[in-house]
Structure formats: C-alpha cells, structure tokens
C-alpha cells in the first residue's frame, strides 16, 4: 500500500535525443550526457540510485546494486516546452503543438493588448530574457512601455522594471494578455518577468509568475483531488496547471528552496501527491548555455538527495524525472527534444531496470495505480514492474 507519491521534476535534465529530435533541430542533444563529457560530474547519491544505469555517463558508472528502479521515458506530444512536458507527465498528451511566434506577435494580438493596457509595447520578438532587458531596459524606464517578447517556446513574456510598472500591475497586464490569447493564439504560458537595477546592471527578480492555459482535459491532478487525496504543488507546478486540481501550493525562490518545501510537505502532509518543479537547471543554466553552472546545480541537488530520502515514510514513493531537455553544450539556447530519466525509490519499490517507456504519461498512470485511484487518462501504468 502506498500513501504518498512525490514527483520531483528536474526541469530540463534530459538524457538523450528522441527518435524525432531531427525534426526539432536537436540531433545530438543529450543534456546530462553531454554535461558529463565536459565536466567531471560528482553525483554519488543519484549514481547509487541508478542514474548511471539509465545511459552511459562519463565518471558515473552503473550501480552494481542500485537502490532505485530506473529507466527513461519518451514523449508522444508534439513540442518540447514546459507545459507540454508537465501535462504529459500528468496524463494529458497534446494532439497539436502550442502556437509559436518566431517573427513576433501579429497586430491582431499586439494592438488589442496595447489598447487594453493603455501603453505601447517594446520588443515584440523572440529573445533571451536577460538580453532583451539589457537591450531595451533603459528605453522601458524612459517611456514606461513594457517589453514584450517570446522564445522558441509558446510563451508571451512581459518584462518590466518594478519601479516603473509595479509587480501587481504587471500581473494585471499578464491577465489581460491571457484573456486575449485564446483560440489559434492560445499560447501555453503568459509570463511576468519583473526586474530591478540600473541600465547595464539589470537583474530579474524571483517574482516571476506564469499564467498558463488551463488544461483542455482532466489530468492526474484532477482525478486525485476528486478522489479526496491531497495534491500539493511546489514551485511553478501551480502555474503550469492554472491552479486546477491542486489542494495547496507554494512558490519557491530557487532549487534548494524547492527541496526545502518538498521536505516540509513530506513532514506534514497526508495521503496524496507532492508535485515539485526545480526550475533553476533550465532557467538559469540550460537557456544560458552555462555548462559549469548546470553541473554545479546538479551536484547541489545530489547533496540534498539523502535528506529527501530520509523524509520518506515507509509507504511513500519518490519519482525523480524531467520534462524535456535543454542541452547547454549545443549552440542552441532552446529546449531540446529528449528522453527524460525516471528514478523510483521507496520501501515499496523493487530496484531494477524498468526500461524505456514510450510516453511520460505512463508516470501518471503509475501514480494513480500506486494510490489506488481509477485512471482513464493517457498512458499505461508500470506499477507492477516497481512492486
């Protein structure tokens, strides 16, 4: 009998290209494997669980007696963005990708948005978040116009200096954009990107907030909450699912805060799911092609793994996985189309190889079976391979 399941998403820690990676321009991407080739990674705790058994990793040999079940999962949904990946992990495989805007947003989006907020916008193009505030931050401070930009993901991002446009006002702008971006322009996320500082020294703050499209069909979170179980969200999980199916949620400042909050929920929660996203790997290091920073973040998380395991009760199961890749060793600064790792640990779990799952939705089916909740969404359970 399993009482609680923790699904901990190491945002963007992919483990090698999917068969269709070439269609996305991601041939050769292998976030974890390529980092290990360039840096002497020290991940002893994850290695003992079986991380090195999933794929060959330089310096991280396979464990002879791994303490966890291990494998990897593919993606059936088109796309490689955060929302698509998390929804698939929760049993919802999208049939068509979210819209992308490689040339910026068309007038039928921008003009109603400007009219609704009473200001013009700057930018309106794909860009790195740190680079565009460096480029346009001074003009933004002079004019008061917010900076609108997108990326290779399906996102409408609004950056504003906290002293020019207060954060609550920025959030209001995002809610307006979210209402406008429907139908054919239903982007996955509208994101508030507040920043502070002076020209040449701008810094994005941790008051980022995502305004996601609501899932079009039920997810694992919905069926668990409807069954009376707790669904506790740590990090940006609440934003990704537009708050739906979530009992309690808490935002985090960084990866270590995410681990702290997960352990806190483990100490005080009852039967149900704890769903955690650790975003620093992706946001701070993957998109900035910072190989060393990414490696250090992985090592910092590895040091916290024993604490996570110690907080598990005898009827708890921990899954460590990811939502896509973001290989910092390739020229691209975008997400990469990759397999994601799966490590399953807990007293009820039988260590060993669970192979390659065709879809991340298999995890949702597995969680539902472990918690004895009827499941009718996408994916096939591998719970019997774990117990």
C-alpha atoms as a printed R data frame, in Angstrom:
    type eleno elety resid chain resno       x      y       z
1   ATOM     1    CA   UNK     A     1   0.000  0.000   0.000
2   ATOM     2    CA   UNK     A     2   1.338  3.430  -0.980
3   ATOM     3    CA   UNK     A     3   0.075  6.502   0.869
4   ATOM     4    CA   UNK     A     4   2.039  9.286  -0.807
5   ATOM     5    CA   UNK     A     5   3.874  9.840  -4.036
6   ATOM     6    CA   UNK     A     6   6.405 12.591  -4.707
7   ATOM     7    CA   UNK     A     7   7.042 13.513  -8.344
8   ATOM     8    CA   UNK     A     8  10.116 15.722  -8.459
9   ATOM     9    CA   UNK     A     9  10.849 17.283 -11.860
10  ATOM    10    CA   UNK     A    10  14.448 18.293 -12.549
11  ATOM    11    CA   UNK     A    11  13.439 20.861 -15.143
12  ATOM    12    CA   UNK     A    12  15.234 20.167 -18.468
13  ATOM    13    CA   UNK     A    13  17.527 17.331 -17.278
14  ATOM    14    CA   UNK     A    14  17.119 15.233 -20.437
15  ATOM    15    CA   UNK     A    15  19.024 12.016 -21.154
16  ATOM    16    CA   UNK     A    16  19.427 11.900 -24.923
17  ATOM    17    CA   UNK     A    17  17.692 12.726 -28.185
18  ATOM    18    CA   UNK     A    18  14.307 11.260 -29.033
19  ATOM    19    CA   UNK     A    19  13.896  9.481 -32.409
20  ATOM    20    CA   UNK     A    20  12.236 12.588 -33.882
21  ATOM    21    CA   UNK     A    21  14.814 15.052 -32.490
22  ATOM    22    CA   UNK     A    22  15.996 15.991 -36.001
23  ATOM    23    CA   UNK     A    23  12.560 17.452 -36.761
24  ATOM    24    CA   UNK     A    24  13.179 19.914 -33.933
25  ATOM    25    CA   UNK     A    25  16.796 20.675 -34.810
26  ATOM    26    CA   UNK     A    26  18.010 18.745 -31.769
27  ATOM    27    CA   UNK     A    27  20.190 15.989 -33.219
28  ATOM    28    CA   UNK     A    28  22.990 15.164 -30.799
29  ATOM    29    CA   UNK     A    29  21.298 16.746 -27.786
30  ATOM    30    CA   UNK     A    30  21.880 14.897 -24.531
31  ATOM    31    CA   UNK     A    31  21.672 17.314 -21.628
32  ATOM    32    CA   UNK     A    32  23.008 15.059 -18.876
33  ATOM    33    CA   UNK     A    33  25.353 13.002 -21.036
34  ATOM    34    CA   UNK     A    34  26.969 15.968 -22.769
35  ATOM    35    CA   UNK     A    35  27.456 17.845 -19.484
36  ATOM    36    CA   UNK     A    36  29.205 14.755 -18.086
37  ATOM    37    CA   UNK     A    37  31.510 14.743 -21.118
38  ATOM    38    CA   UNK     A    38  32.611 18.329 -20.455
39  ATOM    39    CA   UNK     A    39  32.634 18.450 -16.642
40  ATOM    40    CA   UNK     A    40  33.770 15.951 -14.010
41  ATOM    41    CA   UNK     A    41  30.294 15.478 -12.566
42  ATOM    42    CA   UNK     A    42  30.111 14.215  -8.983
43  ATOM    43    CA   UNK     A    43  26.632 12.776  -8.365
44  ATOM    44    CA   UNK     A    44  27.250  9.911  -5.903
45  ATOM    45    CA   UNK     A    45  23.736  9.770  -4.441
46  ATOM    46    CA   UNK     A    46  21.912  9.773  -7.765
47  ATOM    47    CA   UNK     A    47  24.503  7.297  -9.065
48  ATOM    48    CA   UNK     A    48  23.729  4.929  -6.207
49  ATOM    49    CA   UNK     A    49  20.047  5.132  -7.097
50  ATOM    50    CA   UNK     A    50  20.850  4.088 -10.666
51  ATOM    51    CA   UNK     A    51  21.316  7.275 -12.683
52  ATOM    52    CA   UNK     A    52  24.374  5.832 -14.439
53  ATOM    53    CA   UNK     A    53  22.367  2.731 -15.311
54  ATOM    54    CA   UNK     A    54  19.953  4.723 -17.488
55  ATOM    55    CA   UNK     A    55  22.505  5.909 -20.069
56  ATOM    56    CA   UNK     A    56  26.318  5.849 -20.219
57  ATOM    57    CA   UNK     A    57  27.652  8.814 -18.239
58  ATOM    58    CA   UNK     A    58  31.336  9.639 -18.097
59  ATOM    59    CA   UNK     A    59  32.517  9.427 -14.496
60  ATOM    60    CA   UNK     A    60  29.211  7.979 -13.248
61  ATOM    61    CA   UNK     A    61  29.409  4.191 -13.616
62  ATOM    62    CA   UNK     A    62  26.317  1.993 -13.401
63  ATOM    63    CA   UNK     A    63  25.488  0.940  -9.842
64  ATOM    64    CA   UNK     A    64  26.036 -2.779  -9.264
65  ATOM    65    CA   UNK     A    65  23.153 -2.828  -6.775
66  ATOM    66    CA   UNK     A    66  21.065  0.293  -7.455
67  ATOM    67    CA   UNK     A    67  18.750  1.402  -4.670
68  ATOM    68    CA   UNK     A    68  16.004  2.599  -7.063
69  ATOM    69    CA   UNK     A    69  14.119  1.419 -10.108
70  ATOM    70    CA   UNK     A    70  15.456  3.229 -13.165
71  ATOM    71    CA   UNK     A    71  14.660  3.863 -16.810
72  ATOM    72    CA   UNK     A    72  13.714  6.616 -19.206
73  ATOM    73    CA   UNK     A    73  10.549  7.954 -20.808
74  ATOM    74    CA   UNK     A    74   9.802  9.359 -24.247
75  ATOM    75    CA   UNK     A    75   7.293 11.983 -25.297
76  ATOM    76    CA   UNK     A    76   4.295 11.438 -27.540
77  ATOM    77    CA   UNK     A    77   3.117 15.055 -27.549
78  ATOM    78    CA   UNK     A    78   4.376 17.425 -30.251
79  ATOM    79    CA   UNK     A    79   6.637 20.120 -28.846
80  ATOM    80    CA   UNK     A    80   9.316 20.384 -26.190
81  ATOM    81    CA   UNK     A    81   8.085 23.094 -23.845
82  ATOM    82    CA   UNK     A    82   7.418 23.123 -20.126
83  ATOM    83    CA   UNK     A    83   3.636 22.994 -20.307
84  ATOM    84    CA   UNK     A    84   3.559 20.182 -22.882
85  ATOM    85    CA   UNK     A    85   6.012 18.121 -20.825
86  ATOM    86    CA   UNK     A    86   4.304 18.588 -17.473
87  ATOM    87    CA   UNK     A    87   0.851 17.931 -18.903
88  ATOM    88    CA   UNK     A    88   2.150 14.692 -20.419
89  ATOM    89    CA   UNK     A    89   3.671 13.719 -17.064
90  ATOM    90    CA   UNK     A    90   0.178 14.263 -15.651
91  ATOM    91    CA   UNK     A    91  -1.542 12.071 -18.234
92  ATOM    92    CA   UNK     A    92  -2.563 14.596 -20.880
93  ATOM    93    CA   UNK     A    93  -0.869 14.142 -24.273
94  ATOM    94    CA   UNK     A    94  -1.461 17.147 -26.510
95  ATOM    95    CA   UNK     A    95  -2.599 16.370 -30.047
96  ATOM    96    CA   UNK     A    96  -1.182 19.522 -31.643
97  ATOM    97    CA   UNK     A    97   1.591 21.864 -30.532
98  ATOM    98    CA   UNK     A    98   1.048 25.250 -28.977
99  ATOM    99    CA   UNK     A    99   1.457 28.187 -31.411
100 ATOM   100    CA   UNK     A   100   4.927 29.673 -31.843
101 ATOM   101    CA   UNK     A   101   5.889 33.192 -32.958
102 ATOM   102    CA   UNK     A   102   9.385 33.221 -34.489
103 ATOM   103    CA   UNK     A   103   8.667 36.656 -36.025
104 ATOM   104    CA   UNK     A   104   6.938 38.178 -33.012
105 ATOM   105    CA   UNK     A   105   3.215 38.529 -32.371
106 ATOM   106    CA   UNK     A   106   0.893 39.764 -35.146
107 ATOM   107    CA   UNK     A   107  -1.066 43.048 -34.982
108 ATOM   108    CA   UNK     A   108  -4.295 41.237 -34.072
109 ATOM   109    CA   UNK     A   109  -2.646 40.346 -30.744
110 ATOM   110    CA   UNK     A   110  -0.447 43.367 -30.041
111 ATOM   111    CA   UNK     A   111  -2.933 46.126 -30.932
112 ATOM   112    CA   UNK     A   112  -5.770 44.929 -28.630
113 ATOM   113    CA   UNK     A   113  -3.204 44.338 -25.887
114 ATOM   114    CA   UNK     A   114  -1.796 47.866 -26.170
115 ATOM   115    CA   UNK     A   115  -5.301 49.315 -26.173
116 ATOM   116    CA   UNK     A   116  -6.272 47.309 -23.088
117 ATOM   117    CA   UNK     A   117  -3.232 48.356 -21.031
118 ATOM   118    CA   UNK     A   118  -3.152 51.940 -22.348
119 ATOM   119    CA   UNK     A   119   0.515 51.794 -23.381
120 ATOM   120    CA   UNK     A   120   2.622 50.849 -26.364
121 ATOM   121    CA   UNK     A   121   4.985 47.880 -26.057
122 ATOM   122    CA   UNK     A   122   8.673 47.466 -26.839
123 ATOM   123    CA   UNK     A   123  10.369 44.473 -28.430
124 ATOM   124    CA   UNK     A   124   7.791 42.031 -29.769
125 ATOM   125    CA   UNK     A   125  10.352 39.483 -30.962
126 ATOM   126    CA   UNK     A   126  11.985 36.237 -29.863
127 ATOM   127    CA   UNK     A   127  14.794 36.949 -27.413
128 ATOM   128    CA   UNK     A   128  16.702 35.813 -24.351
129 ATOM   129    CA   UNK     A   129  15.131 37.349 -21.279
130 ATOM   130    CA   UNK     A   130  18.406 38.667 -19.901
131 ATOM   131    CA   UNK     A   131  19.497 40.051 -23.275
132 ATOM   132    CA   UNK     A   132  16.266 41.866 -24.070
133 ATOM   133    CA   UNK     A   133  16.164 43.742 -20.767
134 ATOM   134    CA   UNK     A   134  19.787 44.715 -21.369
135 ATOM   135    CA   UNK     A   135  18.824 45.908 -24.857
136 ATOM   136    CA   UNK     A   136  15.534 47.664 -24.066
137 ATOM   137    CA   UNK     A   137  15.536 48.190 -20.303
138 ATOM   138    CA   UNK     A   138  16.739 51.787 -20.443
139 ATOM   139    CA   UNK     A   139  14.148 52.730 -23.094
140 ATOM   140    CA   UNK     A   140  11.498 50.968 -20.999
141 ATOM   141    CA   UNK     A   141  12.456 53.065 -17.967
142 ATOM   142    CA   UNK     A   142  12.302 56.247 -20.038
143 ATOM   143    CA   UNK     A   143   8.975 55.539 -21.771
144 ATOM   144    CA   UNK     A   144   7.151 53.310 -19.310
145 ATOM   145    CA   UNK     A   145   6.375 50.878 -22.139
146 ATOM   146    CA   UNK     A   146   6.532 47.192 -21.112
147 ATOM   147    CA   UNK     A   147   8.847 44.826 -23.007
148 ATOM   148    CA   UNK     A   148   7.019 42.011 -24.816
149 ATOM   149    CA   UNK     A   149   8.974 39.075 -26.186
150 ATOM   150    CA   UNK     A   150   8.728 35.358 -26.915
151 ATOM   151    CA   UNK     A   151  11.113 32.444 -27.408
152 ATOM   152    CA   UNK     A   152  11.250 29.068 -29.114
153 ATOM   153    CA   UNK     A   153   8.571 28.080 -26.590
154 ATOM   154    CA   UNK     A   154   4.909 29.023 -26.817
155 ATOM   155    CA   UNK     A   155   5.152 31.997 -24.458
156 ATOM   156    CA   UNK     A   156   4.087 35.640 -24.314
157 ATOM   157    CA   UNK     A   157   6.511 37.247 -21.877
158 ATOM   158    CA   UNK     A   158   6.203 40.727 -20.394
159 ATOM   159    CA   UNK     A   159   9.234 42.277 -18.718
160 ATOM   160    CA   UNK     A   160   9.003 45.420 -16.607
161 ATOM   161    CA   UNK     A   161  11.141 47.222 -14.038
162 ATOM   162    CA   UNK     A   162   9.472 47.007 -10.641
163 ATOM   163    CA   UNK     A   163   9.905 50.753 -10.070
164 ATOM   164    CA   UNK     A   164   8.337 51.631 -13.431
165 ATOM   165    CA   UNK     A   165   5.475 49.144 -13.533
166 ATOM   166    CA   UNK     A   166   4.710 47.696 -10.082
167 ATOM   167    CA   UNK     A   167   4.576 43.910  -9.946
168 ATOM   168    CA   UNK     A   168   0.828 43.739  -9.288
169 ATOM   169    CA   UNK     A   169   0.245 45.960 -12.332
170 ATOM   170    CA   UNK     A   170   2.496 43.690 -14.382
171 ATOM   171    CA   UNK     A   171   0.427 40.716 -13.251
172 ATOM   172    CA   UNK     A   172  -2.701 42.592 -14.368
173 ATOM   173    CA   UNK     A   173  -1.160 43.069 -17.812
174 ATOM   174    CA   UNK     A   174  -0.494 39.326 -17.930
175 ATOM   175    CA   UNK     A   175  -4.105 38.508 -17.058
176 ATOM   176    CA   UNK     A   176  -5.226 40.789 -19.896
177 ATOM   177    CA   UNK     A   177  -2.867 39.025 -22.308
178 ATOM   178    CA   UNK     A   178  -4.064 35.644 -21.095
179 ATOM   179    CA   UNK     A   179  -7.683 36.587 -21.894
180 ATOM   180    CA   UNK     A   180  -6.668 37.781 -25.371
181 ATOM   181    CA   UNK     A   181  -4.503 34.777 -26.222
182 ATOM   182    CA   UNK     A   182  -7.160 32.190 -26.959
183 ATOM   183    CA   UNK     A   183  -8.188 30.082 -29.951
184 ATOM   184    CA   UNK     A   184  -5.494 29.938 -32.627
185 ATOM   185    CA   UNK     A   185  -3.288 32.188 -30.475
186 ATOM   186    CA   UNK     A   186  -3.665 30.149 -27.271
187 ATOM   187    CA   UNK     A   187  -0.027 30.177 -26.180
188 ATOM   188    CA   UNK     A   188   0.966 27.789 -23.416
189 ATOM   189    CA   UNK     A   189   2.015 30.491 -20.961
190 ATOM   190    CA   UNK     A   190   1.938 34.221 -20.384
191 ATOM   191    CA   UNK     A   191   4.871 35.050 -18.114
192 ATOM   192    CA   UNK     A   192   5.500 38.105 -15.944
193 ATOM   193    CA   UNK     A   193   9.228 38.906 -15.869
194 ATOM   194    CA   UNK     A   194   9.875 41.671 -13.321
195 ATOM   195    CA   UNK     A   195  13.380 43.076 -12.946
196 ATOM   196    CA   UNK     A   196  15.264 45.690 -10.919
197 ATOM   197    CA   UNK     A   197  18.531 47.618 -11.117
198 ATOM   198    CA   UNK     A   198  20.069 50.280 -13.311
199 ATOM   199    CA   UNK     A   199  20.972 50.262 -17.034
200 ATOM   200    CA   UNK     A   200  23.838 47.863 -17.560
201 ATOM   201    CA   UNK     A   201  23.070 46.129 -14.275
202 ATOM   202    CA   UNK     A   202  19.516 44.822 -14.551
203 ATOM   203    CA   UNK     A   203  18.607 41.710 -12.548
204 ATOM   204    CA   UNK     A   204  15.450 39.648 -12.925
205 ATOM   205    CA   UNK     A   205  13.676 39.063  -9.609
206 ATOM   206    CA   UNK     A   206  12.044 35.909  -8.254
207 ATOM   207    CA   UNK     A   207   8.581 37.454  -8.537
208 ATOM   208    CA   UNK     A   208   8.145 35.886 -11.955
209 ATOM   209    CA   UNK     A   209   4.667 34.443 -12.391
210 ATOM   210    CA   UNK     A   210   3.250 32.183 -15.095
211 ATOM   211    CA   UNK     A   211  -0.325 32.491 -16.352
212 ATOM   212    CA   UNK     A   212  -0.915 29.185 -18.082
213 ATOM   213    CA   UNK     A   213  -3.602 27.971 -20.388
214 ATOM   214    CA   UNK     A   214  -5.961 25.717 -18.471
215 ATOM   215    CA   UNK     A   215  -5.563 22.041 -19.445
216 ATOM   216    CA   UNK     A   216  -8.201 21.169 -22.067
217 ATOM   217    CA   UNK     A   217  -8.895 17.775 -20.487
218 ATOM   218    CA   UNK     A   218  -8.608 16.259 -16.998
219 ATOM   219    CA   UNK     A   219  -5.161 15.492 -15.628
220 ATOM   220    CA   UNK     A   220  -3.842 13.256 -12.873
221 ATOM   221    CA   UNK     A   221  -4.167 16.218 -10.514
222 ATOM   222    CA   UNK     A   222  -7.896 16.447 -11.217
223 ATOM   223    CA   UNK     A   223  -8.623 12.772 -10.641
224 ATOM   224    CA   UNK     A   224  -6.571 12.625  -7.425
225 ATOM   225    CA   UNK     A   225  -8.223 15.699  -5.936
226 ATOM   226    CA   UNK     A   226 -11.668 14.448  -6.980
227 ATOM   227    CA   UNK     A   227 -10.871 11.191  -5.169
228 ATOM   228    CA   UNK     A   228 -10.275 13.185  -1.988
229 ATOM   229    CA   UNK     A   229  -6.480 12.998  -1.980
230 ATOM   230    CA   UNK     A   230  -4.202 15.953  -1.329
231 ATOM   231    CA   UNK     A   231  -2.355 17.420  -4.309
232 ATOM   232    CA   UNK     A   232   0.455 19.679  -3.099
233 ATOM   233    CA   UNK     A   233   2.346 21.779  -5.652
234 ATOM   234    CA   UNK     A   234   5.893 23.084  -5.138
235 ATOM   235    CA   UNK     A   235   7.479 25.665  -7.446
236 ATOM   236    CA   UNK     A   236   5.809 26.568 -10.724
237 ATOM   237    CA   UNK     A   237   3.540 23.488 -10.814
238 ATOM   238    CA   UNK     A   238   0.555 25.583  -9.725
239 ATOM   239    CA   UNK     A   239   1.144 27.988 -12.620
240 ATOM   240    CA   UNK     A   240   1.634 25.238 -15.217
241 ATOM   241    CA   UNK     A   241  -1.749 23.696 -14.387
242 ATOM   242    CA   UNK     A   242  -3.527 27.058 -13.904
243 ATOM   243    CA   UNK     A   243  -4.183 26.003 -10.304
244 ATOM   244    CA   UNK     A   244  -6.543 23.206 -11.330
245 ATOM   245    CA   UNK     A   245  -6.674 20.039  -9.242
246 ATOM   246    CA   UNK     A   246  -4.315 21.499  -6.628
247 ATOM   247    CA   UNK     A   247  -5.128 21.469  -2.899
248 ATOM   248    CA   UNK     A   248  -2.230 23.622  -1.685
249 ATOM   249    CA   UNK     A   249   0.694 25.254  -3.401
250 ATOM   250    CA   UNK     A   250   3.832 27.180  -2.601
251 ATOM   251    CA   UNK     A   251   6.206 29.101  -4.875
252 ATOM   252    CA   UNK     A   252   9.953 28.782  -4.432
253 ATOM   253    CA   UNK     A   253  12.962 31.065  -4.744
254 ATOM   254    CA   UNK     A   254  15.400 28.512  -6.178
255 ATOM   255    CA   UNK     A   255  16.171 24.797  -6.364
256 ATOM   256    CA   UNK     A   256  17.289 24.485  -2.750
257 ATOM   257    CA   UNK     A   257  14.149 26.234  -1.566
258 ATOM   258    CA   UNK     A   258  12.188 23.750  -3.688
259 ATOM   259    CA   UNK     A   259  13.864 20.842  -1.884
260 ATOM   260    CA   UNK     A   260  13.184 22.537   1.468
261 ATOM   261    CA   UNK     A   261   9.490 22.984   0.652
262 ATOM   262    CA   UNK     A   262   9.182 19.397  -0.608
263 ATOM   263    CA   UNK     A   263  10.656 18.088   2.645
264 ATOM   264    CA   UNK     A   264   8.296 20.366   4.586
265 ATOM   265    CA   UNK     A   265   5.281 18.920   2.780
266 ATOM   266    CA   UNK     A   266   6.626 15.403   3.418
267 ATOM   267    CA   UNK     A   267   6.759 16.112   7.137
268 ATOM   268    CA   UNK     A   268   3.227 17.491   7.394
269 ATOM   269    CA   UNK     A   269   1.037 16.113   4.583
270 ATOM   270    CA   UNK     A   270  -1.302 13.157   4.421
271 ATOM   271    CA   UNK     A   271  -2.242 10.737   1.629
272 ATOM   272    CA   UNK     A   272  -1.793 12.062  -1.911
273 ATOM   273    CA   UNK     A   273   0.700 13.619  -4.324
274 ATOM   274    CA   UNK     A   274   3.512 16.132  -3.866
275 ATOM   275    CA   UNK     A   275   4.435 17.543  -7.284
276 ATOM   276    CA   UNK     A   276   7.652 19.614  -7.373
277 ATOM   277    CA   UNK     A   277   9.454 21.503 -10.130
278 ATOM   278    CA   UNK     A   278  13.082 22.580  -9.707
279 ATOM   279    CA   UNK     A   279  13.428 25.210 -12.427
280 ATOM   280    CA   UNK     A   280  16.991 26.519 -11.982
281 ATOM   281    CA   UNK     A   281  18.557 23.855 -14.237
282 ATOM   282    CA   UNK     A   282  16.506 25.150 -17.156
283 ATOM   283    CA   UNK     A   283  16.032 28.840 -16.405
284 ATOM   284    CA   UNK     A   284  19.467 29.777 -15.072
285 ATOM   285    CA   UNK     A   285  21.800 27.367 -16.851
286 ATOM   286    CA   UNK     A   286  20.265 25.487 -19.782
287 ATOM   287    CA   UNK     A   287  18.942 28.527 -21.637
288 ATOM   288    CA   UNK     A   288  22.183 30.400 -20.975
289 ATOM   289    CA   UNK     A   289  24.412 27.536 -22.158
290 ATOM   290    CA   UNK     A   290  26.161 27.621 -18.787
291 ATOM   291    CA   UNK     A   291  27.630 24.122 -18.617
292 ATOM   292    CA   UNK     A   292  29.574 24.663 -15.396
293 ATOM   293    CA   UNK     A   293  26.614 26.315 -13.666
294 ATOM   294    CA   UNK     A   294  24.344 23.464 -14.734
295 ATOM   295    CA   UNK     A   295  26.829 20.918 -13.403
296 ATOM   296    CA   UNK     A   296  27.150 22.720 -10.071
297 ATOM   297    CA   UNK     A   297  23.347 22.837  -9.767
298 ATOM   298    CA   UNK     A   298  23.167 19.085 -10.380
299 ATOM   299    CA   UNK     A   299  25.819 18.483  -7.717
300 ATOM   300    CA   UNK     A   300  24.000 20.751  -5.264
301 ATOM   301    CA   UNK     A   301  20.792 18.775  -5.791
302 ATOM   302    CA   UNK     A   302  22.638 15.470  -5.429
303 ATOM   303    CA   UNK     A   303  23.843 16.565  -1.982
304 ATOM   304    CA   UNK     A   304  20.209 17.047  -0.927
305 ATOM   305    CA   UNK     A   305  19.041 13.621  -2.118
306 ATOM   306    CA   UNK     A   306  19.762 11.862   1.217
307 ATOM   307    CA   UNK     A   307  17.592 14.434   3.007
308 ATOM   308    CA   UNK     A   308  14.732 13.794   0.604
309 ATOM   309    CA   UNK     A   309  15.019 10.045   1.114
310 ATOM   310    CA   UNK     A   310  15.177 10.389   4.892
311 ATOM   311    CA   UNK     A   311  11.897 12.294   4.888
312 ATOM   312    CA   UNK     A   312  10.066  9.487   3.075
313 ATOM   313    CA   UNK     A   313   7.773  7.355   5.190
314 ATOM   314    CA   UNK     A   314   7.522  3.560   4.856
315 ATOM   315    CA   UNK     A   315   4.551  3.915   2.468
316 ATOM   316    CA   UNK     A   316   5.955  6.773   0.352
317 ATOM   317    CA   UNK     A   317   7.382  6.618  -3.177
318 ATOM   318    CA   UNK     A   318   9.653  9.229  -4.767
319 ATOM   319    CA   UNK     A   319   9.938  9.652  -8.537
320 ATOM   320    CA   UNK     A   320  12.752 11.823  -9.922
321 ATOM   321    CA   UNK     A   321  12.262 12.781 -13.554
322 ATOM   322    CA   UNK     A   322  12.304 15.709 -16.027
323 ATOM   323    CA   UNK     A   323  10.001 17.369 -18.571
324 ATOM   324    CA   UNK     A   324  12.305 17.859 -21.627
325 ATOM   325    CA   UNK     A   325  15.949 18.692 -22.289
326 ATOM   326    CA   UNK     A   326  17.886 21.963 -22.523
327 ATOM   327    CA   UNK     A   327  21.396 20.938 -23.508
328 ATOM   328    CA   UNK     A   328  23.816 23.731 -22.532
329 ATOM   329    CA   UNK     A   329  26.612 22.254 -24.654
330 ATOM   330    CA   UNK     A   330  24.899 22.858 -28.024
331 ATOM   331    CA   UNK     A   331  24.766 26.204 -29.886
332 ATOM   332    CA   UNK     A   332  21.002 26.377 -29.302
333 ATOM   333    CA   UNK     A   333  19.728 28.110 -26.174
334 ATOM   334    CA   UNK     A   334  16.309 26.486 -26.523
335 ATOM   335    CA   UNK     A   335  14.788 23.344 -25.063
336 ATOM   336    CA   UNK     A   336  15.810 20.067 -26.677
337 ATOM   337    CA   UNK     A   337  13.675 17.104 -27.701
338 ATOM   338    CA   UNK     A   338  14.983 14.374 -25.371
339 ATOM   339    CA   UNK     A   339  14.100 11.354 -23.308
340 ATOM   340    CA   UNK     A   340  13.702 12.074 -19.601
341 ATOM   341    CA   UNK     A   341  15.104  9.937 -16.776
342 ATOM   342    CA   UNK     A   342  12.957  8.113 -14.261
343 ATOM   343    CA   UNK     A   343  14.182  7.015 -10.836
344 ATOM   344    CA   UNK     A   344  11.692  5.442  -8.411
345 ATOM   345    CA   UNK     A   345  12.621  4.992  -4.758
346 ATOM   346    CA   UNK     A   346  10.840  3.879  -1.601
347 ATOM   347    CA   UNK     A   347  10.339  0.906   0.678
348 ATOM   348    CA   UNK     A   348   7.537 -0.481  -1.560
349 ATOM   349    CA   UNK     A   349   9.773 -0.247  -4.668
350 ATOM   350    CA   UNK     A   350  11.801 -3.139  -6.083
351 ATOM   351    CA   UNK     A   351  15.054 -1.736  -7.540
352 ATOM   352    CA   UNK     A   352  15.920 -2.610 -11.124
353 ATOM   353    CA   UNK     A   353  15.580 -1.728 -14.779
354 ATOM   354    CA   UNK     A   354  12.114 -0.651 -15.938
355 ATOM   355    CA   UNK     A   355  13.326  0.020 -19.469
356 ATOM   356    CA   UNK     A   356  12.096  2.678 -21.880
357 ATOM   357    CA   UNK     A   357   8.545  3.929 -21.512
358 ATOM   358    CA   UNK     A   358   7.019  5.323 -24.737
359 ATOM   359    CA   UNK     A   359   5.363  8.292 -23.049
360 ATOM   360    CA   UNK     A   360   5.763 10.360 -19.913
361 ATOM   361    CA   UNK     A   361   2.018  9.818 -19.386
362 ATOM   362    CA   UNK     A   362   2.915  6.326 -18.156
363 ATOM   363    CA   UNK     A   363   4.085  8.001 -14.958
364 ATOM   364    CA   UNK     A   364   0.633  9.465 -14.311
365 ATOM   365    CA   UNK     A   365  -0.988  6.057 -14.818
366 ATOM   366    CA   UNK     A   366   1.559  4.530 -12.447
367 ATOM   367    CA   UNK     A   367   0.980  7.130  -9.727
368 ATOM   368    CA   UNK     A   368  -2.772  6.578  -9.949
369 ATOM   369    CA   UNK     A   369  -2.368  2.800  -9.595
370 ATOM   370    CA   UNK     A   370   0.023  3.162  -6.670
371 ATOM   371    CA   UNK     A   371  -2.524  5.382  -4.899
372 ATOM   372    CA   UNK     A   372  -5.431  3.048  -5.843
373 ATOM   373    CA   UNK     A   373  -7.319  5.701  -7.806
374 ATOM   374    CA   UNK     A   374  -9.191  4.711 -11.013
375 ATOM   375    CA   UNK     A   375  -7.374  6.040 -14.078
376 ATOM   376    CA   UNK     A   376  -8.825  6.792 -17.524
377 ATOM   377    CA   UNK     A   377  -6.305  9.262 -18.982
378 ATOM   378    CA   UNK     A   378  -3.373  8.791 -21.392
379 ATOM   379    CA   UNK     A   379  -0.566  6.379 -20.591
380 ATOM   380    CA   UNK     A   380  -0.106  2.842 -19.274
381 ATOM   381    CA   UNK     A   381   0.912  2.047 -15.711
382 ATOM   382    CA   UNK     A   382   4.224  0.343 -14.935
383 ATOM   383    CA   UNK     A   383   3.393 -0.002 -11.237
384 ATOM   384    CA   UNK     A   384   3.609 -3.811 -11.361
385 ATOM   385    CA   UNK     A   385   7.208 -3.539 -12.570
386 ATOM   386    CA   UNK     A   386   8.008 -1.497  -9.467
387 ATOM   387    CA   UNK     A   387   6.347 -3.506  -6.703
